[in-house]
């Protein structure tokens, strides 16, 4: 089982068609660093996905 130590919620929408590299780059731009064992949930503009 994977343990999650923290959840960092983004308040800005993200295009869900973006690939993992773009999502990772966005995380680094917003949070400065990506920590292991943390969750980074995003929503789309309509907040339905």
Secondary structure, DSSP 8 states (H G I E B T S, - for coil): -----EE----S---TT--HHHHHHHHHHHHSS--TTEE-----TTS--
